[in-house]
Amino acid sequence: MVTLFLYQFRSEFRKKSIFFSLLLYLVSLVFINYMALGIQNRSLAPAIWSALFWVAILSALVNAIAKSFITDKPGSTSYLYSLASPETIIVSKVLYGFMLCFGIAYSGYLFFSLWLTNPIQDTPLLLFTLLLASFGFSATLSILSAIASKTNNGTMIMAILSFPMIIGILMMSIKITKNCIDGLAREASFDELLILTSINLIAAAITFLLFPYIWRS
Amino acid sequence: MKKSWWKILAVVLLVYTIVGGLLLDVPRLMIVNESIRALYFHVPMWFGMVLMYLISVIYAIKYLRRNDPEADIASAGFAHTGLVFGFLGILTGMIWANYTWGTPWHGDPKQNGAAIATLIYLAYFILRGSLENQEQRARLSAVYAIFAFAAMIPLIFIIPRLSSSMHPGSGGNPGFNMYDLDSTMRRVFYPAVVGWILLGIWIASVRIRLINVEEKIHELEYEKNK
């Protein structure tokens, strides 16, 4: 299990180009936002900042996790599957995806602060939300990526399947982020955090239970 | 004939819903006025939709446990009917909102939740369409159906309750229980719910039979051409 996780980590890390291409994707996206909003317009309304932020993060993360199954080579996949149980594979994929998502989301935050200002007043809460949302994204998108990888046009299907599924996580995160910008007391975000956590738990549990059925094919 | 008693019941209840729903007395209320009758046609659509999706999920689980192709067809059939109910629910809601709120799409959390649920199930049918191998299609779409249903629960049951809304029954707006002090509406509302749900099950069962027959025709043609 740990070995597999390390293997995953090392094999992905060897493909550094993927990580850097995702970063560049994100940079371009943030830069487009910045240009589109007008250069002199340096102050954004909280709602717009958090919506833009999460939409940018969403598109980068869908691309990031889509890689986790769609680009796996058929040969190496079947080799991997003959070595480990599906449960181990999905857990290691989700954990790796979680770290990747968090890395990308955090860099997204840095890029946003560079070009689109950093209005966040409650940074620890934002980081916590990023952690929760990264886990939710990773758990939800991993299984969808596994489903989409079996179809002919994987990336397209991936987008169609994942966008409506992810809206719950996205809405909660946007709301918490807005509260962070407004500098509200943490109790104000409590309900949203609770829902976010429960969505995460549901998604993780179902992913864990259902993945063996996908991998059998 | 014996087995079709529930179909007759559905027809009777729906005739009663339409006649009674349009003609019987309803409470007079500000703003909603006569549009309160939408209760008999709009609200049962949601009950129907959730129930159809629930049955679809139960069949999906059954498929994963037993690998029975008929369960897959049933799951798809119920999801299809649920989608029809969802569309009708959105449509009836939009007509009602146009008169009561002034715009067909008010950005109400319940409306948005319904739209997302519909998107999820449209994606389900796209997924089914893009898989050619029958066994793989059945398995993957069963997995997606279960996942989709679980993802839908927070969207339509929890999140709308958190945010303020103009929808009747939430955020301090009078709901069904508050207008209906003398229970006149219940006399039509409960039969309407049962009637619409029975109709949904009927539509789904016809659709499932149709697909089964088509499969059989395919098989026979395949045999003949061999």
Interface residues (C-beta under 8 A of the other chain):
Chain A: T140 I143 L144 I147 K150 T151 N152 N153 I157 I160 L161 F163 P164 M165 I167 G168 M171 M172 D191 E192 I195 S198 I199 I202 A203 I206 T207 L210 Y213 I214 R216 S217
Chain B: L64 I116 L119 I120 A123 I126 L127 S130 L131 E135 Q136 R139 L140 A142 V143 Y144 I146 F147 A148 A150 A151 I153 P154 L155 I158 I159 L162
